[in-house]
Structures are given as C-alpha cells and as structure tokens.
C-alpha cells in the first residue's frame, strides 16, 4: 500500500471511530464521514462499499486482535479451560476502548458471535472431535459467550474480581470437558 492510500485509510478509520463514538452506526452517513476525513465520496467508495462494510472490517480486525492477544491460544487445552477463559477475559479488557465504540448499541452482540466463531476455528483445529460433539460445542459456546456477556454486564467491577469469578465458574465446568 502506498503512503497516500495508507493516509486515506487512516483518515477514513479515524473519522469513522470519532463518529461511531458519538452516534449509532445506522445514523452515520458517508457524506459526514467524508467531510470529517477530508476526502470525497468517490475516495471512500474506492475503499468500502458502504458504512456497514467499513464497520464490519473494523469489527473483524478487532476480533482478530483480541483472539491474537490471547497468549498461547493453541496451547490451551481441555484440561485447563479456566486458564483459557482467564486469558479471554483479559483480552476483552485489554481492548475495552475499541469494544465500547465499535460494539455499542445494536452492534453489542456482534462481538460475542464473532469471537465464538473465531475462537472455535482455533479450538477445532486442535480438537476436531469437539466440532462433532454437541456437548463440547455447547460448553465452548457457554464459556465464550458467558465470559463476554458477564463482561458486558459487569464493566464496573474491578478486573481482578471479574477474572477470578469467571475463572471459578469455568473451573466448575472443567469435569464436563
């Protein structure tokens, strides 16, 4: 990517994040984004088909960033789901500013769905038998979605308490894995 393209992409993304922090996704127009980014509409459309495509790109990048920030993700095993869940909670918390902007309002559930999809890809590569086992699949969904929704509903709780409680819950599920 050349320097002009990089600068334009950065301007588009920064303008989007600024607007997204102020209003719901469906209220953001290409016209106002272009004005804020100091670009014309044709430049925007050369990069994205619409505001939703831009949002989806940023959401996916955030999800991959969260997944990639989990240390030794492929090394986690069924023997230590509490360690995995702890790492997942800490990954959510380390990306809190992006999450609060990109996944606010109606987009809130997108993160849980996308996280589950991406994490299961990694887990199924290591444990392909989980994909065929409805019980294991449900347990994984519960751990991933449960951690995410507990995070959403308890953002004011200090990090240590939050992580310890979620870790204890998952330790109780360990015999099921």
N, C-alpha and C positions, 0 to 999 in steps of 0.2 A: 504494500500500500504506500503510495507516495505521500509526501508531507501535507499537501493540500487536502487530500482525501481524509487523512488522519485528523486534521484540524476541523474539517467539516463534520466528520463523525463525532468528534468530541463536543463540538458546539451543539449538535442535534441532541446528543445524550444529556448534556448538562442542562439544556433548555427544557427537555422533557422532565428530567428529575425535579427541576425547580417548579415546573407547572404541576407535576404529579404530587408534590408535597403540599400544594395549595388546594387542589381540587380532584374530584373523581375522574377516572380515566375517560369515561364517556363524555365529559364536559370539555376535554382538551381538543382544540382544533388544530389542524395543520397550519392554518393561517397564523394563529397566535404563536405557535411553536417556531415557525419560520421567522416571525418578527423578532422574537426573543433571541434566536440563534443567529440573526443577521444573515439569513440565506433566503433564496427564493424557493417557491413551491416546487419547481422542477428539480431543484437540487435535492430537496427532501425526497421526492418520489424516485430519484435515481438511487437512493439508499434503501427506502422502505415503501411498501405498497400503501400503508396507512398507519395511523397512530397505534392501532392494535398490534400490527406486525412489529413495530418498534418496541412496544411494551413486552410482547412475547419474547423477543430477542433478549431484552434486558432481564426478564424473569428467568429465562433458561440459563443465561450466564451466571446469575446469582445462585441458582440451584446448583449448578456445576461447581461454582466456587465453594459453596457450603460442603458439598459432597467431597470435593478435593481437599478441603481443610480438615477433614476427619483423619487424624493420624493413623497410619497403618490400617486403613479400612479393609483391605483384602486379608489382613492378618487376623481380624476379629473372627471369632468362631462361635459356634452354638454353645460352647462351654462357658462363654463369658458375655452373654447378651447385656448384662449390666454395664460392662466396660464400653461396649458399643453405644448403648443408649446415653451414657455419660458423655462420650465424645460427640454424639449427635446434638445433645443439649448445648454443649459448649460451642459447637459450630453454629447453631442458631444464634446464640448470644453474641458471638463474635461478629455476626453480620446484621446486628439489630437495626442499624440506621438504614441500610438498604431495604431490609424486610419491611420496616414501618412505612416506607414510602411506596415501594413497588407493589406490595401485597396488602394495601389498605382497602377498606371498604369492601366492595363486591369481589375484589380480587383475593381476599384473605385466604380462602380455601385452596386457591391455586397452588400455593407453596406446599401444602401438605400432600396434595395429589402428585405434584411434580417430584417432590422429594421421595415419596414412596416409589414412584416409577423408577427413578434413577438409582436409588439405593438397592431396590430389588434386582436390577440388572447386575450390579456388582455382586450381591449376595448369591444370586442364582448361578453366576459363573463359578463361584466357589462351591456351592451346594446345589447342584442341579436337581437333586431329589426334592428340594423344598418346593420347586415350581409345580411338581406333580402331587404334592401332599397338601390338601386343603387346610389341614390343621396348622401346619407350619406357615403356610401362606397367610392365614388369618392372624396368627401370632405376630408375624412380621408387620403386617398392617397395623395391628394394635400397638405395637411398640413404636413404630414410626409416627403414625397419626396421633397416638396418645401423647407422645412426647411433644409433638407440635402443638396440639390443642391445649395441653397443660401449659405450655409456654405462652400461648396467646392469652389464656385466661388468668395468668399469674405473672404478668410482666413486672409488677411492682415488687415481687418477692426477690430478696437478695439471691444472687447467683448460687452461692454455696448451698443454701437451703433448698432451692429449686432442684438443683442437680442431685443432691442427696436423697430427696424424696422420690424423684423419678427413678433413681438407681435402686432404691429399696423396693419399689413396686416391681421393677423388672426382675430383680433377684427372686421375687416370689414366683415369677413365671418360669424361671430357669428350668425346673423339672419337666416342663412341658416341651422344651426344646430337646 
